[in-house]
Amino acid sequence: MSSLTEQLVQFIEAKPIADADLAKASGYVLDALANTRAGQSTEPGKIIKAWGEAAGRDPGREAFQLGALTHILEADDLHRESVTHPGCVVVPAACALARSTGADGRTFLTAVLKGFEAMCRIGAAVGPTHYRTWHNTATCGPFGSAYAAGTLLGLDPQAMVHALGNAGTQSAGLWEFIASGAMSKHLHAGRAAEAGVVAAELAAHGFTGAPSILEGPRGFFAAACPDADPEAVLRAPDQPWQLHLTSIKPWPSCRHTHPAIDAALELAPHADRFRKVEAWTYRAAIDVCDNVQPKTEYEAKFSLQHCIAAALMDKEVVFASFEAAARKRHADLANRVVLASGPPYDEAYPRAWGASVRVELADGRVLAAERKHALGDPDAPLSSQRLEAKARDLLALGGVDPEPLVSQVNALRAGGSPAGLADLVA
């Protein structure tokens, strides 16, 4: 009987690809690379950039650097069911090999499409308990980057299985960084991108990996996923490519804060002098984002209380919303935000990420707003114009002219070369 990894490879290779799928993929490439460039404007980004320049360039190291930079600003994409950020892992891996493989744009976009599929399908199978300790992007990411890299390297199905086996044995990444606000989360994305490139390159040389890395008695699910759902890897075969089911973030904070931000922004024009603020959402959002007094910019991006207060008081959430002056300005209201989880949000998660916000004002009025889905989800998508505008803003933050990258990414669908993409955001 075929292993689960072998069946996944067969499934992905048999799935038809339409021009619309490649067009969609190009938008995610643009979003990821705009985040890559903007990430260099931060302190951790400058450290990673300096490390990369000192270490020299090879595909694995380049994938690491690009992946780590892409995840810094918390503005990259998010796949709900797997709770992963596929763009910051898959796109860097593909970019790192684009130059040496000589791939054209359509092959490059195909690699991205398939990498998203592998990462998100495996991520959907890990179960909710895994996420309490392990960072799904870090642990499931190597499978996605390996599949993208293997596609560009022209691996046959057997070699691709070896690449995924080698990728899975490198899975790692723990949530402990949140306690101190350490920079380790960026390392998670970088290492996941790098691991997949190395795994695929070794497989191209005949280096073997465990075919039962997922379901084996000493494999990934047994080691790190107490309530794994292996059937999810191949479930719903008629779904569109998982890239179509991946959300684009409109605001630069943890995705768990977004439905509450969106609800608060609806109320903001009608509210001031707040007496009390209550927010209901799903348990995982509170587990990750309950921080009433964030001490750093990064902690503020993982604070539901701060994000709601910023949305209500400033009527917008932008990069400056998390800086020291904003944290001080919103501290009093953030202290009065009460969080709770329960129905219907717990039952809907992770298929739907929802929240509601209720405010009591000093004049006695009570206002409330609800979001069943976060803005940017497939159920509430950003327009292509807004996606491109977001990319231009990120590239401007990174200090570069947006036009060269936007033009080159738009040309990929017609077969344009992806070889210089990494250089445009370096």
Backbone torsions as a table, in degrees:
resi	resn	phi	psi	omega
1	MET	NA	139.3	-179.3
2	SER	-67.3	146.1	175.3
3	SER	-72.6	166.9	179.7
4	LEU	-64.1	-36.8	178.0
5	THR	-64.9	-42.8	178.0
6	GLU	-61.8	-41.3	178.4
7	GLN	-65.8	-36.4	178.5
8	LEU	-65.1	-42.9	178.4
9	VAL	-61.9	-44.8	177.9
10	GLN	-59.8	-42.1	-179.1
11	PHE	-63.0	-49.9	-176.6
12	ILE	-65.3	-41.4	-178.2
13	GLU	-68.4	-25.4	-179.6
14	ALA	-88.3	-11.6	-174.3
15	LYS	-74.6	127.3	-177.8
16	PRO	-69.9	147.1	179.9
17	ILE	-119.4	124.1	178.2
18	ALA	-103.7	164.3	177.3
19	ASP	-58.4	-34.2	179.3
20	ALA	-64.3	-31.2	177.9
21	ASP	-67.8	-42.5	179.4
22	LEU	-68.9	-36.8	177.1
23	ALA	-62.2	-42.7	178.2
24	LYS	-62.6	-42.2	-178.9
25	ALA	-61.3	-34.7	-178.4
26	SER	-64.0	-33.3	176.9
27	GLY	-64.8	-36.3	179.1
28	TYR	-73.8	-31.9	174.2
29	VAL	-64.0	-45.5	179.3
30	LEU	-61.6	-44.2	-179.4
31	ASP	-62.0	-44.1	-178.7
32	ALA	-64.4	-47.8	-175.6
33	LEU	-70.4	-30.8	173.3
34	ALA	-63.7	-38.9	175.2
35	ASN	-65.1	-36.8	178.7
36	THR	-57.4	-48.6	-177.9
37	ARG	-67.7	-45.0	-178.0
38	ALA	-64.7	-30.6	179.6
39	GLY	-61.4	-22.0	-179.5
40	GLN	-73.2	-11.6	179.9
41	SER	-80.7	-5.1	-176.0
42	THR	-99.5	165.5	177.8
43	GLU	-61.1	-50.6	177.8
44	PRO	-63.1	-33.0	178.0
45	GLY	-63.2	-40.5	178.8
46	LYS	-65.6	-36.6	177.4
47	ILE	-64.5	-47.8	-179.2
48	ILE	-62.8	-42.5	179.4
49	LYS	-61.1	-45.4	179.7
50	ALA	-64.0	-41.3	176.7
51	TRP	-60.0	-45.7	-178.1
52	GLY	-63.4	-40.1	180.0
53	GLU	-67.6	-34.5	179.7
54	ALA	-76.2	-30.6	-174.5
55	ALA	-80.9	-18.2	-176.4
56	GLY	88.4	169.1	-172.6
57	ARG	-111.9	126.5	163.2
58	ASP	-144.9	164.6	-173.3
59	PRO	-55.7	-40.4	-179.2
60	GLY	-64.7	-48.3	179.9
61	ARG	-65.8	-37.4	178.9
62	GLU	-66.1	-40.3	176.7
63	ALA	-61.8	-41.7	177.8
64	PHE	-59.0	-50.8	-176.5
65	GLN	-62.4	-46.7	-179.3
66	LEU	-63.3	-43.0	-179.2
67	GLY	-64.2	-44.9	-179.4
68	ALA	-63.1	-43.0	-179.9
69	LEU	-65.0	-35.9	-175.4
70	THR	-66.1	-27.4	-172.9
71	HIS	-95.8	-2.1	-170.3
72	ILE	-68.0	-44.7	-170.7
73	LEU	-83.0	-1.1	-178.7
74	GLU	58.4	34.2	179.3
75	ALA	-119.7	10.7	-178.4
76	ASP	-87.8	172.4	-171.3
77	ASP	-68.0	170.2	-177.4
78	LEU	-151.2	129.1	175.4
79	HIS	-99.4	118.8	-168.9
80	ARG	-64.4	-52.4	-170.9
81	GLU	-63.7	-36.0	179.5
82	SER	-91.2	-11.7	-174.8
83	VAL	51.8	48.9	177.9
84	THR	-123.9	159.5	173.4
85	HIS	-108.7	86.3	-172.3
86	PRO	-70.1	-32.9	-175.5
87	GLY	-61.0	-37.0	-175.8
88	CYS	-75.4	-6.6	178.6
89	VAL	-111.6	-49.3	-173.0
90	VAL	-73.2	-47.8	-177.7
91	VAL	-62.9	-45.6	176.6
92	PRO	-59.0	-39.6	178.8
93	ALA	-63.0	-43.8	179.3
94	ALA	-64.8	-42.3	179.6
95	CYS	-62.7	-37.7	-177.2
96	ALA	-65.8	-24.7	-179.5
97	LEU	-104.7	-6.8	-175.6
98	ALA	-60.7	-39.5	-176.0
99	ARG	-68.9	-49.5	-173.6
100	SER	-74.5	-27.2	-178.5
101	THR	-86.4	-17.4	-179.0
102	GLY	68.6	23.7	-177.4
103	ALA	-66.6	147.1	172.8
104	ASP	-86.4	176.3	-173.4
105	GLY	-62.8	-39.0	-177.5
106	ARG	-69.2	-38.8	175.8
107	THR	-65.1	-40.0	178.2
108	PHE	-61.2	-47.2	-179.9
109	LEU	-66.3	-34.5	175.4
110	THR	-62.5	-41.4	178.2
111	ALA	-62.4	-41.4	177.8
112	VAL	-63.7	-45.7	-179.5
113	LEU	-58.3	-45.7	-178.5
114	LYS	-71.8	-34.7	177.6
115	GLY	-65.0	-43.4	174.5
116	PHE	-57.1	-43.8	-175.7
117	GLU	-61.0	-48.3	-178.6
118	ALA	-63.6	-46.0	-177.7
119	MET	-64.3	-45.6	-174.7
120	CYS	-73.3	-37.6	179.2
121	ARG	-67.9	-41.2	176.4
122	ILE	-68.6	-39.8	177.7
123	GLY	-61.4	-34.4	179.2
124	ALA	-69.1	-14.5	-176.4
125	ALA	-98.1	-6.7	-171.4
126	VAL	-75.0	-20.9	179.5
127	GLY	87.2	156.0	-175.0
128	PRO	-67.8	-29.7	-177.9
129	THR	-65.8	-35.0	178.8
130	HIS	-53.6	-42.3	-173.8
131	TYR	-68.6	-19.9	-179.1
132	ARG	-69.1	-26.7	-178.1
133	THR	-117.6	-40.6	-175.1
134	TRP	-98.9	144.8	176.0
135	HIS	-89.8	110.3	-172.1
136	ASN	-57.4	-35.3	178.7
137	THR	-61.1	-38.7	-179.3
138	ALA	-73.4	-40.6	-174.4
139	THR	-82.6	-34.8	-179.3
140	CYS	-94.3	-18.1	-178.4
141	GLY	-57.9	-41.8	-178.8
142	PRO	-56.7	-30.9	177.7
143	PHE	-66.0	-41.2	-179.9
144	GLY	-69.2	-44.2	-179.7
145	SER	-67.8	-35.2	177.5
146	ALA	-65.1	-39.2	-179.1
147	TYR	-69.2	-42.0	177.4
148	ALA	-63.1	-46.4	179.9
149	ALA	-64.1	-42.6	179.8
150	GLY	-63.2	-35.0	177.2
151	THR	-64.6	-44.3	179.6
152	LEU	-68.0	-30.8	179.2
153	LEU	-82.7	-4.8	177.8
154	GLY	72.9	31.7	-179.7
155	LEU	-65.3	140.1	172.3
156	ASP	-77.9	169.4	-175.2
157	PRO	-55.5	-39.6	-179.7
158	GLN	-65.8	-43.3	178.4
159	ALA	-65.8	-34.5	178.0
160	MET	-64.4	-38.7	175.8
161	VAL	-60.8	-42.3	177.3
162	HIS	-63.2	-40.5	179.0
163	ALA	-60.9	-43.2	180.0
164	LEU	-68.3	-35.9	176.1
165	GLY	-63.6	-41.9	177.3
166	ASN	-69.2	-32.3	177.9
167	ALA	-68.3	-46.2	-175.6
168	GLY	-63.7	-32.1	-179.5
169	THR	-73.2	-9.6	176.6
170	GLN	-98.8	4.5	-177.0
171	SER	-61.7	133.0	179.0
172	ALA	-166.4	172.3	175.6
173	GLY	130.3	108.1	-173.1
174	LEU	-111.1	152.9	-176.7
175	TRP	-79.6	-1.2	-173.0
176	GLU	-59.3	-20.9	-179.4
177	PHE	-58.9	-25.0	-176.3
178	ILE	-63.8	-33.1	-175.8
179	ALA	-60.2	-34.7	-177.1
180	SER	-113.1	-4.8	-176.0
181	GLY	72.3	25.7	-178.9
182	ALA	-66.3	165.8	-175.3
183	MET	-85.3	5.1	-169.2
184	SER	-60.5	-25.8	-178.1
185	LYS	-60.0	-32.9	179.0
186	HIS	-70.2	-35.4	175.2
187	LEU	-61.4	-34.4	179.5
188	HIS	-57.2	-50.0	-178.7
189	ALA	-67.0	-41.6	179.8
190	GLY	-62.5	-46.6	-178.7
191	ARG	-66.8	-37.0	178.5
192	ALA	-63.5	-40.7	177.4
193	ALA	-65.6	-45.3	-179.0
194	GLU	-64.3	-43.7	-176.7
195	ALA	-58.7	-41.0	-179.8
196	GLY	-67.5	-39.2	177.7
197	VAL	-62.9	-47.2	179.4
198	VAL	-62.1	-43.3	-179.5
199	ALA	-60.7	-43.3	-179.1
200	ALA	-71.5	-40.3	178.6
201	GLU	-62.5	-41.9	177.5
202	LEU	-65.0	-40.9	178.5
203	ALA	-61.7	-34.9	177.9
204	ALA	-64.0	-23.1	177.4
205	HIS	-94.6	4.6	178.7
206	GLY	95.8	8.7	-179.3
207	PHE	-77.0	124.9	-171.7
208	THR	-91.8	151.9	175.9
209	GLY	-130.0	159.2	-176.3
210	ALA	-65.4	121.5	179.0
211	PRO	-69.4	-23.3	179.7
212	SER	-103.4	34.5	-176.3
213	ILE	-60.1	-26.3	-179.2
214	LEU	-81.8	-59.2	-169.5
215	GLU	-99.3	-2.0	-177.8
216	GLY	-62.6	158.1	-177.5
217	PRO	-62.3	-19.7	174.6
218	ARG	-124.7	32.5	-179.1
219	GLY	-96.9	-166.9	-172.9
220	PHE	-61.9	-49.5	-178.1
221	PHE	-63.7	-43.7	-178.7
222	ALA	-64.9	-36.0	-174.5
223	ALA	-79.7	-36.0	-166.5
224	ALA	-132.2	2.2	-172.8
225	CYS	-132.8	83.7	-175.2
226	PRO	-60.7	-29.8	179.1
227	ASP	-121.5	45.5	179.5
228	ALA	-60.8	152.8	177.8
229	ASP	-125.6	76.0	-173.6
230	PRO	-54.8	-30.7	-179.2
231	GLU	-63.5	-21.2	-179.5
232	ALA	-65.3	-22.4	-179.0
233	VAL	-59.6	-37.7	-177.0
234	LEU	-114.2	6.7	-176.1
235	ARG	-69.1	154.6	176.4
236	ALA	52.7	59.8	-177.1
237	PRO	-63.7	-20.5	-178.6
238	ASP	-87.3	-0.3	175.3
239	GLN	-60.7	155.2	170.6
240	PRO	-64.1	170.6	174.5
241	TRP	-53.9	141.4	-176.0
242	GLN	-60.2	-23.4	176.0
243	LEU	-58.5	-36.1	178.0
244	HIS	-66.2	-21.9	-177.4
245	LEU	-98.2	12.2	-178.6
246	THR	-98.5	137.3	-175.4
247	SER	-90.1	149.0	173.5
248	ILE	-107.7	130.4	-176.5
249	LYS	-80.6	131.5	171.9
250	PRO	-88.0	-19.2	-176.4
251	TRP	-126.3	146.2	-173.6
252	PRO	-86.5	62.2	178.0
253	SER	-145.2	172.0	179.1
254	CYS	-52.2	136.4	-176.4
255	ARG	-59.8	-27.8	178.8
256	HIS	-62.2	-21.2	179.5
257	THR	-84.9	-13.3	-167.2
258	HIS	-68.8	-43.7	178.4
259	PRO	-61.9	-35.5	177.6
260	ALA	-70.1	-38.7	175.4
261	ILE	-59.2	-46.8	-177.2
262	ASP	-61.8	-42.6	177.8
263	ALA	-65.0	-42.3	-179.9
264	ALA	-64.9	-37.1	179.0
265	LEU	-65.2	-30.7	175.7
266	GLU	-64.7	-37.6	-177.6
267	LEU	-80.7	-26.5	-169.4
268	ALA	-54.0	-42.9	-178.0
269	PRO	-65.3	-16.4	-174.4
270	HIS	-109.0	6.0	-169.5
271	ALA	-135.0	141.7	168.1
272	ASP	-158.4	172.4	-178.4
273	ARG	49.5	70.7	-174.5
274	PHE	-80.8	133.5	173.4
275	ARG	-92.0	-40.8	-176.4
276	LYS	-156.1	145.2	176.1
277	VAL	-131.0	131.3	178.1
278	GLU	-124.7	140.1	178.1
279	ALA	-132.6	133.1	175.3
280	TRP	-114.2	137.4	179.0
281	THR	-156.3	-163.0	-179.5
282	TYR	-93.8	158.2	-171.3
283	ARG	-59.5	-40.9	-176.9
284	ALA	-60.8	-34.5	179.1
285	ALA	-63.6	-40.7	180.0
286	ILE	-72.4	-37.9	178.3
287	ASP	-57.2	-38.5	-175.5
288	VAL	-92.9	-31.0	-167.5
289	CYS	-123.8	29.8	174.6
290	ASP	-95.5	95.9	-178.2
291	ASN	-149.2	95.6	-171.5
292	VAL	-75.1	-21.4	-178.8
293	GLN	-132.2	71.7	179.5
294	PRO	-64.4	135.1	-174.9
295	LYS	-100.2	-12.6	-179.5
296	THR	-133.3	166.1	177.6
297	GLU	-58.3	-42.3	-177.5
298	TYR	-67.9	-41.3	177.3
299	GLU	-61.4	-36.4	-179.8
300	ALA	-64.0	-31.0	178.0
301	LYS	-71.1	-15.8	177.5
302	PHE	-111.5	28.2	179.4
303	SER	-120.9	109.5	174.4
304	LEU	-59.5	-41.4	-177.4
305	GLN	-61.2	-47.2	-179.2
306	HIS	-66.2	-44.2	-177.4
307	CYS	-62.6	-40.8	178.2
308	ILE	-66.1	-44.5	179.1
309	ALA	-61.5	-42.4	179.6
310	ALA	-63.0	-43.5	-179.9
311	ALA	-63.3	-42.5	-178.2
312	LEU	-68.9	-42.3	-173.5
313	MET	-83.1	-38.9	-174.8
314	ASP	-98.4	-13.1	-179.9
315	LYS	62.1	23.4	174.1
316	GLU	-165.2	158.5	173.6
317	VAL	-130.6	114.0	-176.2
318	VAL	-132.8	-178.9	-178.5
319	PHE	-58.6	-37.8	-179.2
320	ALA	-68.0	-14.8	-178.5
321	SER	-64.6	-12.6	-174.2
322	PHE	-113.3	0.6	-179.4
323	GLU	-74.6	170.0	-173.7
324	ALA	-56.9	-42.8	-178.7
325	ALA	-63.1	-40.1	179.2
326	ALA	-68.9	-40.4	178.7
327	ARG	-60.9	-40.1	179.0
328	LYS	-67.5	-42.1	-177.2
329	ARG	-66.0	-32.5	-175.2
330	HIS	-99.6	0.0	-172.5
331	ALA	-60.3	-42.3	-176.9
332	ASP	-63.5	-46.4	179.8
333	LEU	-69.0	-38.5	178.6
334	ALA	-58.6	-36.2	178.5
335	ASN	-65.0	-19.5	-177.7
336	ARG	-103.3	8.4	176.5
337	VAL	-86.7	121.0	179.9
338	VAL	-102.0	127.3	-179.2
339	LEU	-104.2	145.3	174.4
340	ALA	-151.5	152.9	176.5
341	SER	-123.0	159.9	179.1
342	GLY	155.8	-166.1	-178.0
343	PRO	-67.7	150.2	-0.6
344	PRO	-88.7	3.4	-169.2
345	TYR	-74.8	-39.2	178.7
346	ASP	-62.5	-41.0	-177.8
347	GLU	-68.6	-33.6	-177.2
348	ALA	-79.4	-27.3	-177.3
349	TYR	-72.9	139.8	5.8
350	PRO	-94.8	6.0	179.8
351	ARG	-63.9	-33.3	177.9
352	ALA	-137.3	137.1	-179.6
353	TRP	-110.5	103.0	-174.3
354	GLY	-123.0	170.3	177.8
355	ALA	-167.5	160.4	171.1
356	SER	-135.2	150.6	-180.0
357	VAL	-128.3	133.3	178.9
358	ARG	-126.9	130.3	-179.4
359	VAL	-122.5	139.5	170.9
360	GLU	-107.2	126.5	-177.0
361	LEU	-98.5	162.5	-177.5
362	ALA	-62.2	-26.7	-179.6
363	ASP	-86.6	6.8	176.6
364	GLY	94.5	-11.2	179.0
365	ARG	-69.2	149.5	176.0
366	VAL	-123.6	126.7	-180.0
367	LEU	-122.6	146.9	179.9
368	ALA	-146.5	149.2	175.8
369	ALA	-145.9	149.2	-177.9
370	GLU	-131.9	147.3	171.6
371	ARG	-130.3	120.6	176.1
372	LYS	-80.4	-22.6	177.9
373	HIS	-138.3	153.3	176.8
374	ALA	-82.2	144.3	175.5
375	LEU	-58.1	132.7	-175.9
376	GLY	100.2	-10.8	173.1
377	ASP	-69.8	161.4	174.8
378	PRO	-56.2	-26.3	179.1
379	ASP	-81.9	-16.2	179.2
380	ALA	-143.8	63.5	-167.9
381	PRO	-71.9	153.9	168.7
382	LEU	-76.8	144.4	175.4
383	SER	-69.4	159.9	177.4
384	SER	-61.9	-32.4	178.4
385	GLN	-66.7	-41.5	180.0
386	ARG	-70.7	-34.4	177.4
387	LEU	-63.0	-45.7	179.9
388	GLU	-67.0	-37.3	177.7
389	ALA	-63.4	-39.7	176.6
390	LYS	-60.8	-44.9	-179.8
391	ALA	-61.5	-41.8	179.3
392	ARG	-63.5	-39.0	177.8
393	ASP	-63.8	-42.3	179.8
394	LEU	-65.0	-42.7	-179.5
395	LEU	-66.6	-36.8	175.9
396	ALA	-64.1	-40.2	176.0
397	LEU	-60.4	-35.1	178.0
398	GLY	-79.2	-1.7	173.3
399	GLY	80.9	25.3	179.9
400	VAL	-127.3	157.9	174.6
401	ASP	-69.4	123.7	-177.3
402	PRO	-68.6	-24.9	-167.9
403	GLU	-59.1	-45.9	-178.2
404	PRO	-58.6	-43.5	-179.4
405	LEU	-69.5	-45.4	179.8
406	VAL	-58.1	-43.6	-178.7
407	SER	-66.2	-43.1	-178.0
408	GLN	-68.6	-39.7	178.2
409	VAL	-65.3	-41.6	179.0
410	ASN	-63.7	-25.6	-179.4
411	ALA	-82.0	-12.2	-176.7
412	LEU	-60.4	-38.7	-176.3
413	ARG	-62.4	-27.0	178.9
414	ALA	-93.1	10.0	178.1
415	GLY	96.0	6.4	178.2
416	GLY	-58.8	155.0	-175.4
417	SER	-74.4	137.2	174.0
418	PRO	-92.9	3.8	-168.3
419	ALA	-58.7	-35.0	-175.4
420	GLY	-96.9	9.0	-175.9
421	LEU	-60.1	-44.6	-178.9
422	ALA	-62.0	-36.9	-179.0
423	ASP	-66.5	-31.6	-178.3
424	LEU	-69.4	-21.3	-179.6
425	VAL	-115.0	6.4	-178.6
426	ALA	-70.5	NA	NA
